[in-house]
């Protein structure tokens, strides 16, 4: 699968990066995500009449397939470079940052020590 990048009148098909491929193997397809979201909405409607004994954090965890908001501070020079890169690729700064973070996470996931710690954390979260 390739991502189409348009810059002015130029069109360039960019192949997925190794990081994007690695992350794609750990994520569920978008269609499945949509199906899951629809089922969750249907289940919520059915459960509205019932009183829930689940904690707020347990209910909140159900919506974990949505994008998350994060606030961070970056250096002005870094921001200038991000804007320039986004302009060159005809995309948003948000997309550039997401690609960079995806690549960083993919590199960390390849480290056996970090990968095993992440698996342990996921197991602990599932049990809670």
C-alpha positions as CSV (number, residue, x, y, z in Angstrom):
1,X,0.0,0.0,0.0
2,X,1.3,3.4,-0.8
3,X,0.4,6.9,0.3
4,X,-0.2,9.5,-2.3
5,X,1.5,12.8,-1.7
6,X,0.6,15.8,-3.9
7,X,2.8,18.9,-4.0
8,X,1.4,21.5,-6.3
9,X,1.2,19.8,-9.7
10,X,3.6,17.0,-8.7
11,X,2.2,13.7,-7.6
12,X,4.4,11.1,-5.8
13,X,3.5,7.7,-4.5
14,X,5.4,7.2,-1.3
15,X,5.7,3.5,-0.1
16,X,4.9,2.8,3.5
17,X,7.9,3.2,5.8
18,X,9.1,0.2,7.8
19,X,7.7,1.8,10.9
20,X,4.3,2.3,9.3
21,X,4.3,-1.4,8.2
22,X,5.3,-2.6,11.7
23,X,2.6,-0.5,13.4
24,X,0.0,-1.6,10.8
25,X,0.6,-5.2,11.8
26,X,-0.2,-4.4,15.4
27,X,-3.3,-2.4,14.7
28,X,-6.8,-3.6,13.7
29,X,-8.0,-2.6,10.2
30,X,-10.1,0.6,10.1
31,X,-13.2,-1.3,9.0
32,X,-12.9,-3.6,12.1
33,X,-12.4,-0.5,14.2
34,X,-15.6,1.0,12.7
35,X,-17.5,-2.2,13.4
36,X,-16.2,-2.3,17.0
37,X,-17.2,1.3,17.5
38,X,-20.7,0.7,16.1
39,X,-21.2,-2.3,18.4
40,X,-20.0,-0.3,21.3
41,X,-22.5,2.4,20.6
42,X,-25.3,-0.2,20.2
43,X,-24.2,-1.8,23.5
44,X,-24.2,1.6,25.3
45,X,-27.7,2.3,24.1
46,X,-28.9,-1.1,25.4
47,X,-27.1,-0.5,28.7
48,X,-28.4,3.0,29.3
49,X,-31.4,1.7,31.1
50,X,-29.3,-0.4,33.4
51,X,-27.2,1.0,36.2
52,X,-23.5,0.4,35.8
53,X,-21.2,-0.8,38.5
54,X,-18.1,-0.2,36.5
55,X,-15.7,2.6,37.5
56,X,-15.3,5.7,35.4
57,X,-11.8,4.5,34.2
58,X,-13.2,1.1,33.1
59,X,-15.9,2.9,31.1
60,X,-13.4,5.3,29.7
61,X,-11.0,2.4,28.6
62,X,-13.7,1.2,26.1
63,X,-13.1,4.3,23.9
64,X,-9.4,3.6,23.6
65,X,-9.6,3.2,19.8
66,X,-10.1,6.9,19.4
67,X,-7.2,9.3,18.7
68,X,-5.8,10.9,21.9
69,X,-5.1,14.5,22.6
70,X,-1.7,15.4,24.0
71,X,-0.2,18.7,24.8
72,X,3.5,19.3,24.5
73,X,6.0,22.0,24.2
74,X,8.5,22.1,21.3
75,X,11.3,24.4,20.5
76,X,10.5,27.2,18.0
77,X,13.2,26.0,15.6
78,X,11.8,22.5,15.7
79,X,8.3,23.9,14.9
80,X,9.7,25.8,12.0
81,X,11.3,22.6,10.6
82,X,8.0,20.7,11.1
83,X,6.1,23.3,9.2
84,X,8.6,23.2,6.4
85,X,8.5,19.4,6.2
86,X,4.7,19.5,6.3
87,X,4.6,22.0,3.4
88,X,7.0,20.0,1.3
89,X,4.9,16.9,1.7
90,X,1.6,18.7,1.4
91,X,0.4,17.5,4.7
92,X,-0.2,18.8,8.2
93,X,2.3,19.2,11.1
94,X,0.1,16.8,13.0
95,X,0.7,14.1,10.4
96,X,4.5,14.7,10.3
97,X,4.6,14.4,14.1
98,X,2.5,11.3,14.1
99,X,4.8,9.7,11.5
100,X,7.9,10.6,13.5
101,X,6.3,9.2,16.7
102,X,5.2,6.0,14.9
103,X,8.8,5.5,13.7
104,X,10.1,6.1,17.2
105,X,7.7,3.6,18.7
106,X,8.5,1.0,16.0
107,X,12.2,1.3,16.8
108,X,11.5,0.9,20.5
109,X,9.3,-2.1,19.9
110,X,12.2,-3.9,18.1
111,X,14.2,-3.7,21.4
112,X,13.6,-7.1,23.1
113,X,13.9,-5.6,26.6
114,X,11.4,-2.8,25.9
115,X,9.1,-5.1,24.0
116,X,8.9,-7.6,26.9
117,X,8.2,-4.8,29.4
118,X,5.4,-3.5,27.1
119,X,3.9,-7.0,27.0
120,X,4.0,-7.2,30.8
121,X,2.3,-3.8,31.1
122,X,-0.4,-4.9,28.7
123,X,-1.0,-8.1,30.6
124,X,-1.4,-6.1,33.8
125,X,-3.8,-3.7,32.2
126,X,-5.9,-6.6,30.9
127,X,-6.2,-8.2,34.3
128,X,-7.3,-4.9,36.0
